[in-house]
């Protein structure tokens, strides 16, 4: 009777905590008396056929040699690697619009081989593993504050919080008309205005001051006679537009 022969372990990586199932492929497995990962015995194993064994991996670290023993002898070895559990330390930016589509950078450790990035229960629209310490991901649509996690061969990471922001909304301009020259103060009223980082009169940016979540005071830039759409932009997106009417000065 020939000793067993090992050709592969699938998968060949897993968490340091073990307890995950793997399949050993090869030949002459009938009557196997032991399956070992380095110096540790498999937590359990089942000889399915003369060419396959299902085993439960014991805890371990690093890369170890897997062997099978039968009454005919000891097999050759194949390598199995214990992967570290990924960890996350930061996400930047940590907020964005509810519509998703924001590119964020996740930093941490043990990110090589990442198989999933999730925001709450929703997978990232896409992600790229830049290195063992960095992933770039695109957020899916969502709402509220959600836990972002990374899953890899070593398991699932801790979570970092990402917050979806509702788009701002404008309800009124006061006054709703003014001169064609620059300098008129216009009070913008609405919701979700706290994080405003831009105010536009048409395509022209305006200087502004955020007073509260419902009020922004903007300084109208110069422009031609007629209506111009006014909008605000926050990390949650760009608001609806309200019309500001520029009026020609009187002439004698």
ZADO-1210 file (C-alpha; in nm, 4 decimals, padded with zeros to 6 digits):
<atoms>
<atom x="00.0000" y="00.0000" z="00.0000" code="UNK" pos="1"/>
<atom x="00.1384" y="00.3431" z="-00.1000" code="UNK" pos="2"/>
<atom x="00.1499" y="00.6360" z="00.1464" code="UNK" pos="3"/>
<atom x="-00.0982" y="00.9211" z="00.0930" code="UNK" pos="4"/>
<atom x="-00.0212" y="01.2032" z="-00.1501" code="UNK" pos="5"/>
<atom x="-00.1367" y="01.5625" z="-00.0968" code="UNK" pos="6"/>
<atom x="-00.1815" y="01.7954" z="-00.3951" code="UNK" pos="7"/>
<atom x="-00.3677" y="02.0948" z="-00.2473" code="UNK" pos="8"/>
<atom x="-00.5563" y="02.2482" z="00.0433" code="UNK" pos="9"/>
<atom x="-00.8558" y="02.4614" z="-00.0544" code="UNK" pos="10"/>
<atom x="-00.8681" y="02.7340" z="00.0592" code="UNK" pos="11"/>
<atom x="-00.5024" y="02.7579" z="00.1535" code="UNK" pos="12"/>
<atom x="-00.5458" y="03.0608" z="00.3833" code="UNK" pos="13"/>
<atom x="-00.7740" y="03.1294" z="00.6778" code="UNK" pos="14"/>
<atom x="-00.8124" y="03.3070" z="01.0123" code="UNK" pos="15"/>
<atom x="-00.5659" y="03.2626" z="01.2974" code="UNK" pos="16"/>
<atom x="-00.8570" y="03.1514" z="01.5172" code="UNK" pos="17"/>
<atom x="-00.9070" y="02.8444" z="01.2988" code="UNK" pos="18"/>
<atom x="-01.2411" y="02.6522" z="01.3084" code="UNK" pos="19"/>
<atom x="-01.2876" y="02.7061" z="00.9319" code="UNK" pos="20"/>
<atom x="-01.3363" y="02.4087" z="00.6983" code="UNK" pos="21"/>
<atom x="-01.0891" y="02.3203" z="00.4216" code="UNK" pos="22"/>
<atom x="-01.0734" y="02.0456" z="00.1606" code="UNK" pos="23"/>
<atom x="-00.7568" y="01.8367" z="00.1183" code="UNK" pos="24"/>
<atom x="-00.7115" y="01.6957" z="-00.2311" code="UNK" pos="25"/>
<atom x="-00.4800" y="01.4112" z="-00.3287" code="UNK" pos="26"/>
<atom x="-00.4844" y="01.0306" z="-00.3271" code="UNK" pos="27"/>
<atom x="-00.4537" y="00.7216" z="-00.1000" code="UNK" pos="28"/>
<atom x="-00.6510" y="00.8859" z="00.1834" code="UNK" pos="29"/>
<atom x="-00.8490" y="00.5743" z="00.2775" code="UNK" pos="30"/>
<atom x="-00.8046" y="00.4895" z="00.6458" code="UNK" pos="31"/>
<atom x="-00.6437" y="00.8247" z="00.7359" code="UNK" pos="32"/>
<atom x="-00.5455" y="00.8290" z="01.1031" code="UNK" pos="33"/>
<atom x="-00.4320" y="01.1913" z="01.1358" code="UNK" pos="34"/>
<atom x="-00.4462" y="01.5315" z="00.9667" code="UNK" pos="35"/>
<atom x="-00.2093" y="01.7946" z="01.1016" code="UNK" pos="36"/>
<atom x="-00.1469" y="02.1667" z="01.0467" code="UNK" pos="37"/>
<atom x="00.2126" y="02.2190" z="01.1529" code="UNK" pos="38"/>
<atom x="00.2307" y="02.0491" z="01.4934" code="UNK" pos="39"/>
<atom x="-00.1425" y="02.0884" z="01.5637" code="UNK" pos="40"/>
<atom x="-00.3980" y="01.8220" z="01.4840" code="UNK" pos="41"/>
<atom x="-00.7034" y="01.9192" z="01.2808" code="UNK" pos="42"/>
<atom x="-00.9989" y="01.9880" z="01.5098" code="UNK" pos="43"/>
<atom x="-01.1877" y="01.7256" z="01.3082" code="UNK" pos="44"/>
<atom x="-01.1694" y="01.5597" z="00.9697" code="UNK" pos="45"/>
<atom x="-01.3749" y="01.3346" z="00.7436" code="UNK" pos="46"/>
<atom x="-01.2420" y="01.1114" z="00.4665" code="UNK" pos="47"/>
<atom x="-01.4982" y="01.1724" z="00.1934" code="UNK" pos="48"/>
<atom x="-01.3289" y="00.9688" z="-00.0803" code="UNK" pos="49"/>
<atom x="-00.9821" y="00.8226" z="-00.1368" code="UNK" pos="50"/>
<atom x="-00.8922" y="01.1591" z="-00.2926" code="UNK" pos="51"/>
<atom x="-01.0649" y="01.4154" z="-00.0651" code="UNK" pos="52"/>
<atom x="-01.0721" y="01.4943" z="00.3046" code="UNK" pos="53"/>
<atom x="-01.2733" y="01.7704" z="00.4710" code="UNK" pos="54"/>
<atom x="-01.0929" y="01.9060" z="00.7781" code="UNK" pos="55"/>
<atom x="-01.1548" y="02.1756" z="01.0402" code="UNK" pos="56"/>
<atom x="-00.8474" y="02.3946" z="01.0824" code="UNK" pos="57"/>
<atom x="-00.7003" y="02.4364" z="01.4334" code="UNK" pos="58"/>
<atom x="-00.5816" y="02.7801" z="01.5589" code="UNK" pos="59"/>
<atom x="-00.2348" y="02.8854" z="01.4460" code="UNK" pos="60"/>
<atom x="-00.0062" y="03.1529" z="01.3044" code="UNK" pos="61"/>
<atom x="00.2118" y="03.2030" z="01.0008" code="UNK" pos="62"/>
<atom x="00.2546" y="02.9411" z="00.7294" code="UNK" pos="63"/>
<atom x="00.2491" y="02.5747" z="00.8309" code="UNK" pos="64"/>
<atom x="00.2841" y="02.2372" z="00.6609" code="UNK" pos="65"/>
<atom x="-00.0273" y="02.0216" z="00.6261" code="UNK" pos="66"/>
<atom x="00.0108" y="01.6426" z="00.6285" code="UNK" pos="67"/>
<atom x="-00.2074" y="01.3332" z="00.6210" code="UNK" pos="68"/>
<atom x="-00.1127" y="01.0046" z="00.7888" code="UNK" pos="69"/>
<atom x="-00.2529" y="00.6624" z="00.7037" code="UNK" pos="70"/>
<atom x="-00.1429" y="00.3103" z="00.8037" code="UNK" pos="71"/>
<atom x="00.0763" y="00.3195" z="00.4913" code="UNK" pos="72"/>
<atom x="00.2746" y="00.6214" z="00.6110" code="UNK" pos="73"/>
<atom x="00.2949" y="01.0001" z="00.6103" code="UNK" pos="74"/>
<atom x="00.2144" y="01.2164" z="00.3094" code="UNK" pos="75"/>
<atom x="00.4168" y="01.4944" z="00.1558" code="UNK" pos="76"/>
<atom x="00.3369" y="01.8469" z="00.2785" code="UNK" pos="77"/>
<atom x="00.1408" y="02.1401" z="00.1357" code="UNK" pos="78"/>
<atom x="00.1430" y="02.4906" z="00.2783" code="UNK" pos="79"/>
<atom x="-00.1430" y="02.6554" z="00.4675" code="UNK" pos="80"/>
<atom x="-00.1231" y="03.0208" z="00.5788" code="UNK" pos="81"/>
<atom x="-00.2931" y="03.1738" z="00.8791" code="UNK" pos="82"/>
<atom x="-00.3962" y="03.5267" z="00.7821" code="UNK" pos="83"/>
<atom x="-00.4215" y="03.8032" z="01.0430" code="UNK" pos="84"/>
<atom x="-00.7661" y="03.9438" z="01.1188" code="UNK" pos="85"/>
<atom x="-00.7994" y="04.2770" z="00.9347" code="UNK" pos="86"/>
<atom x="-00.8344" y="04.5928" z="01.1419" code="UNK" pos="87"/>
<atom x="-00.9621" y="04.9367" z="01.0463" code="UNK" pos="88"/>
<atom x="-00.8371" y="05.2578" z="01.2049" code="UNK" pos="89"/>
<atom x="-00.9940" y="05.5298" z="00.9873" code="UNK" pos="90"/>
<atom x="-01.2162" y="05.6165" z="00.6930" code="UNK" pos="91"/>
<atom x="-01.1748" y="05.9441" z="00.5035" code="UNK" pos="92"/>
<atom x="-01.3929" y="06.1204" z="00.4290" code="UNK" pos="93"/>
<atom x="-01.6277" y="05.9781" z="00.6910" code="UNK" pos="94"/>
<atom x="-01.9436" y="06.1307" z="00.5445" code="UNK" pos="95"/>
<atom x="-02.1050" y="06.1826" z="00.2059" code="UNK" pos="96"/>
<atom x="-02.4316" y="06.2041" z="00.0142" code="UNK" pos="97"/>
<atom x="-02.7135" y="05.9526" z="00.0598" code="UNK" pos="98"/>
<atom x="-02.6941" y="05.8799" z="-00.3123" code="UNK" pos="99"/>
<atom x="-02.3516" y="05.7159" z="-00.2607" code="UNK" pos="100"/>
<atom x="-02.0742" y="05.7370" z="-00.5165" code="UNK" pos="101"/>
<atom x="-01.8200" y="05.8889" z="-00.2758" code="UNK" pos="102"/>
<atom x="-01.4631" y="05.7624" z="-00.2996" code="UNK" pos="103"/>
<atom x="-01.3297" y="05.6914" z="00.0509" code="UNK" pos="104"/>
<atom x="-00.9944" y="05.5663" z="00.1790" code="UNK" pos="105"/>
<atom x="-00.9921" y="05.2971" z="00.4482" code="UNK" pos="106"/>
<atom x="-00.6728" y="05.2586" z="00.6489" code="UNK" pos="107"/>
<atom x="-00.5792" y="04.9756" z="00.8826" code="UNK" pos="108"/>
<atom x="-00.3792" y="04.6521" z="00.8869" code="UNK" pos="109"/>
<atom x="-00.4068" y="04.3062" z="00.7350" code="UNK" pos="110"/>
<atom x="-00.6055" y="04.4286" z="00.4352" code="UNK" pos="111"/>
<atom x="-00.4275" y="04.2144" z="00.1745" code="UNK" pos="112"/>
<atom x="-00.6639" y="03.9647" z="00.0139" code="UNK" pos="113"/>
<atom x="-00.9773" y="04.1561" z="00.1094" code="UNK" pos="114"/>
<atom x="-01.2847" y="03.9835" z="-00.0317" code="UNK" pos="115"/>
<atom x="-01.5575" y="04.2281" z="00.0767" code="UNK" pos="116"/>
<atom x="-01.6106" y="04.5869" z="00.1937" code="UNK" pos="117"/>
<atom x="-01.9530" y="04.6661" z="00.3380" code="UNK" pos="118"/>
<atom x="-02.1357" y="04.9786" z="00.4515" code="UNK" pos="119"/>
<atom x="-02.3957" y="04.8562" z="00.6968" code="UNK" pos="120"/>
<atom x="-02.5346" y="04.5510" z="00.5190" code="UNK" pos="121"/>
<atom x="-02.4650" y="04.6865" z="00.1692" code="UNK" pos="122"/>
<atom x="-02.1519" y="04.5966" z="-00.0290" code="UNK" pos="123"/>
<atom x="-01.9339" y="04.8809" z="-00.1539" code="UNK" pos="124"/>
<atom x="-02.0070" y="04.9735" z="-00.5144" code="UNK" pos="125"/>
<atom x="-01.6426" y="04.8901" z="-00.5848" code="UNK" pos="126"/>
<atom x="-01.3107" y="04.8742" z="-00.4011" code="UNK" pos="127"/>
<atom x="-00.9389" y="04.8486" z="-00.4709" code="UNK" pos="128"/>
<atom x="-00.6823" y="04.7062" z="-00.2288" code="UNK" pos="129"/>
<atom x="-00.3930" y="04.9514" z="-00.2564" code="UNK" pos="130"/>
<atom x="-00.1744" y="04.7830" z="00.0045" code="UNK" pos="131"/>
<atom x="-00.1877" y="04.5846" z="00.3280" code="UNK" pos="132"/>
<atom x="-00.2794" y="04.9085" z="00.5041" code="UNK" pos="133"/>
<atom x="-00.5069" y="05.0889" z="00.2564" code="UNK" pos="134"/>
<atom x="-00.8226" y="05.0300" z="00.0518" code="UNK" pos="135"/>
<atom x="-01.0038" y="05.2761" z="-00.1746" code="UNK" pos="136"/>
<atom x="-01.3793" y="05.2097" z="-00.1884" code="UNK" pos="137"/>
<atom x="-01.6830" y="05.3720" z="-00.3506" code="UNK" pos="138"/>
<atom x="-01.9818" y="05.4073" z="-00.1188" code="UNK" pos="139"/>
<atom x="-02.3192" y="05.2565" z="-00.2097" code="UNK" pos="140"/>
<atom x="-02.6437" y="05.4521" z="-00.1502" code="UNK" pos="141"/>
<atom x="-02.7558" y="05.4603" z="00.2140" code="UNK" pos="142"/>
<atom x="-02.8891" y="05.6634" z="00.5036" code="UNK" pos="143"/>
<atom x="-02.7883" y="05.7546" z="00.8572" code="UNK" pos="144"/>
<atom x="-02.4675" y="05.6358" z="01.0229" code="UNK" pos="145"/>
<atom x="-02.3524" y="05.2862" z="00.9287" code="UNK" pos="146"/>
<atom x="-02.0701" y="05.0515" z="01.0280" code="UNK" pos="147"/>
<atom x="-01.8095" y="04.9983" z="00.7576" code="UNK" pos="148"/>
<atom x="-01.6194" y="04.6675" z="00.7738" code="UNK" pos="149"/>
<atom x="-01.3643" y="04.4729" z="00.5682" code="UNK" pos="150"/>
<atom x="-01.3648" y="04.0948" z="00.5276" code="UNK" pos="151"/>
<atom x="-01.0641" y="03.8906" z="00.4187" code="UNK" pos="152"/>
<atom x="-00.9074" y="03.5472" z="00.4649" code="UNK" pos="153"/>
<atom x="-00.8396" y="03.6352" z="00.8287" code="UNK" pos="154"/>
<atom x="-01.2016" y="03.7184" z="00.9069" code="UNK" pos="155"/>
<atom x="-01.4031" y="04.0383" z="00.9423" code="UNK" pos="156"/>
<atom x="-01.2539" y="04.3588" z="01.0835" code="UNK" pos="157"/>
<atom x="-01.3787" y="04.5926" z="01.3486" code="UNK" pos="158"/>
<atom x="-01.6009" y="04.8710" z="01.2155" code="UNK" pos="159"/>
<atom x="-01.5545" y="05.2416" z="01.1481" code="UNK" pos="160"/>
<atom x="-01.8518" y="05.4754" z="01.1156" code="UNK" pos="161"/>
<atom x="-01.9581" y="05.6369" z="00.7891" code="UNK" pos="162"/>
<atom x="-02.2451" y="05.8889" z="00.7864" code="UNK" pos="163"/>
<atom x="-02.4807" y="05.9486" z="00.4954" code="UNK" pos="164"/>
<atom x="-02.5949" y="06.3091" z="00.4714" code="UNK" pos="165"/>
<atom x="-02.9268" y="06.4207" z="00.3266" code="UNK" pos="166"/>
<atom x="-02.8975" y="06.6728" z="00.0456" code="UNK" pos="167"/>
<atom x="-02.9636" y="07.0344" z="00.1512" code="UNK" pos="168"/>
<atom x="-03.2914" y="07.2018" z="00.0547" code="UNK" pos="169"/>
<atom x="-03.3732" y="07.5697" z="00.0006" code="UNK" pos="170"/>
<atom x="-03.7185" y="07.7100" z="00.0780" code="UNK" pos="171"/>
<atom x="-03.6743" y="08.0884" z="00.0497" code="UNK" pos="172"/>
<atom x="-03.4467" y="08.3800" z="-00.0447" code="UNK" pos="173"/>
<atom x="-03.4756" y="08.7154" z="00.1296" code="UNK" pos="174"/>
<atom x="-03.4732" y="08.9497" z="-00.0462" code="UNK" pos="175"/>
<atom x="-03.5490" y="08.7590" z="-00.3658" code="UNK" pos="176"/>
<atom x="-03.4247" y="09.0445" z="-00.5841" code="UNK" pos="177"/>
<atom x="-03.1424" y="09.2936" z="-00.5873" code="UNK" pos="178"/>
<atom x="-02.9053" y="09.5055" z="-00.7962" code="UNK" pos="179"/>
<atom x="-02.6873" y="09.3871" z="-01.0810" code="UNK" pos="180"/>
<atom x="-02.3772" y="09.4929" z="-00.8896" code="UNK" pos="181"/>
<atom x="-02.2063" y="09.2805" z="-00.6263" code="UNK" pos="182"/>
<atom x="-02.2533" y="09.3183" z="-00.2528" code="UNK" pos="183"/>
<atom x="-02.6215" y="09.2606" z="-00.1738" code="UNK" pos="184"/>
<atom x="-02.6733" y="09.0370" z="00.1334" code="UNK" pos="185"/>
<atom x="-02.9246" y="08.7584" z="00.0680" code="UNK" pos="186"/>
<atom x="-03.0572" y="08.5301" z="00.3420" code="UNK" pos="187"/>
<atom x="-03.1015" y="08.1709" z="00.2272" code="UNK" pos="188"/>
<atom x="-03.3470" y="07.9650" z="00.4319" code="UNK" pos="189"/>
<atom x="-03.3788" y="07.5877" z="00.4172" code="UNK" pos="190"/>
<atom x="-03.2604" y="07.2637" z="00.5804" code="UNK" pos="191"/>
<atom x="-02.9319" y="07.0735" z="00.6031" code="UNK" pos="192"/>
<atom x="-02.7227" y="07.3876" z="00.5595" code="UNK" pos="193"/>
<atom x="-02.4743" y="07.3421" z="00.8474" code="UNK" pos="194"/>
<atom x="-02.2000" y="07.1883" z="00.6344" code="UNK" pos="195"/>
<atom x="-02.2413" y="07.4233" z="00.3365" code="UNK" pos="196"/>
<atom x="-01.9114" y="07.4666" z="00.1544" code="UNK" pos="197"/>
<atom x="-02.0335" y="07.6498" z="-00.1582" code="UNK" pos="198"/>
<atom x="-02.3091" y="07.8892" z="-00.2651" code="UNK" pos="199"/>
<atom x="-02.3660" y="07.9661" z="-00.6315" code="UNK" pos="200"/>
<atom x="-02.5634" y="08.2312" z="-00.8172" code="UNK" pos="201"/>
<atom x="-02.5832" y="08.0581" z="-01.1512" code="UNK" pos="202"/>
<atom x="-02.2267" y="07.9411" z="-01.2092" code="UNK" pos="203"/>
<atom x="-02.0727" y="08.2259" z="-01.0064" code="UNK" pos="204"/>
<atom x="-01.9550" y="08.1396" z="-00.6523" code="UNK" pos="205"/>
<atom x="-02.0673" y="08.3686" z="-00.3702" code="UNK" pos="206"/>
<atom x="-01.9108" y="08.4551" z="-00.0363" code="UNK" pos="207"/>
<atom x="-02.1290" y="08.3274" z="00.2474" code="UNK" pos="208"/>
<atom x="-02.1657" y="08.2742" z="00.6222" code="UNK" pos="209"/>
<atom x="-02.3406" y="07.9742" z="00.7756" code="UNK" pos="210"/>
<atom x="-02.5643" y="08.1001" z="01.0564" code="UNK" pos="211"/>
<atom x="-02.7393" y="07.7729" z="01.1430" code="UNK" pos="212"/>
<atom x="-02.8665" y="07.4512" z="00.9898" code="UNK" pos="213"/>
<atom x="-03.1543" y="07.6506" z="00.8420" code="UNK" pos="214"/>
<atom x="-02.9877" y="07.9809" z="00.7523" code="UNK" pos="215"/>
<atom x="-02.7009" y="08.0960" z="00.5311" code="UNK" pos="216"/>
<atom x="-02.6254" y="08.4590" z="00.4456" code="UNK" pos="217"/>
<atom x="-02.4677" y="08.5020" z="00.1030" code="UNK" pos="218"/>
<atom x="-02.3241" y="08.8068" z="-00.0747" code="UNK" pos="219"/>
<atom x="-02.4663" y="08.8189" z="-00.4263" code="UNK" pos="220"/>
<atom x="-02.2019" y="08.8495" z="-00.6982" code="UNK" pos="221"/>
<atom x="-02.2492" y="09.0884" z="-00.9887" code="UNK" pos="222"/>
<atom x="-02.4459" y="08.9721" z="-01.2882" code="UNK" pos="223"/>
<atom x="-02.6788" y="09.0748" z="-01.5703" code="UNK" pos="224"/>
<atom x="-03.0412" y="09.1777" z="-01.5343" code="UNK" pos="225"/>
<atom x="-03.2823" y="08.8862" z="-01.4955" code="UNK" pos="226"/>
<atom x="-03.3313" y="08.5754" z="-01.2859" code="UNK" pos="227"/>
<atom x="-03.0401" y="08.3589" z="-01.1712" code="UNK" pos="228"/>
<atom x="-03.0686" y="08.0203" z="-00.9912" code="UNK" pos="229"/>
<atom x="-02.9248" y="08.0124" z="-00.6390" code="UNK" pos="230"/>
<atom x="-02.8109" y="07.6839" z="-00.4825" code="UNK" pos="231"/>
<atom x="-02.5983" y="07.5571" z="-00.1938" code="UNK" pos="232"/>
<atom x="-02.3655" y="07.2574" z="-00.1838" code="UNK" pos="233"/>
<atom x="-02.2755" y="07.0416" z="00.1165" code="UNK" pos="234"/>
<atom x="-02.1118" y="06.7004" z="00.1516" code="UNK" pos="235"/>
<atom x="-02.4679" y="06.5690" z="00.1169" code="UNK" pos="236"/>
<atom x="-02.5008" y="06.7110" z="-00.2340" code="UNK" pos="237"/>
<atom x="-02.6376" y="07.0204" z="-00.4084" code="UNK" pos="238"/>
<atom x="-02.9736" y="07.1700" z="-00.3178" code="UNK" pos="239"/>
<atom x="-03.2654" y="07.2630" z="-00.5349" code="UNK" pos="240"/>
<atom x="-03.2353" y="07.6107" z="-00.6910" code="UNK" pos="241"/>
<atom x="-03.4391" y="07.9219" z="-00.6153" code="UNK" pos="242"/>
<atom x="-03.4537" y="08.2236" z="-00.8456" code="UNK" pos="243"/>
<atom x="-03.2888" y="08.5534" z="-00.7499" code="UNK" pos="244"/>
<atom x="-03.3991" y="08.8445" z="-00.9688" code="UNK" pos="245"/>
<atom x="-03.1405" y="09.1047" z="-01.0625" code="UNK" pos="246"/>
<atom x="-03.3013" y="09.4421" z="-01.1332" code="UNK" pos="247"/>
<atom x="-03.1566" y="09.7189" z="-01.3493" code="UNK" pos="248"/>
<atom x="-03.0773" y="10.0473" z="-01.1718" code="UNK" pos="249"/>
<atom x="-03.3121" y="10.3397" z="-01.2394" code="UNK" pos="250"/>
<atom x="-03.2227" y="10.5708" z="-01.5275" code="UNK" pos="251"/>
<atom x="-03.3082" y="10.9340" z="-01.5772" code="UNK" pos="252"/>
</atoms>
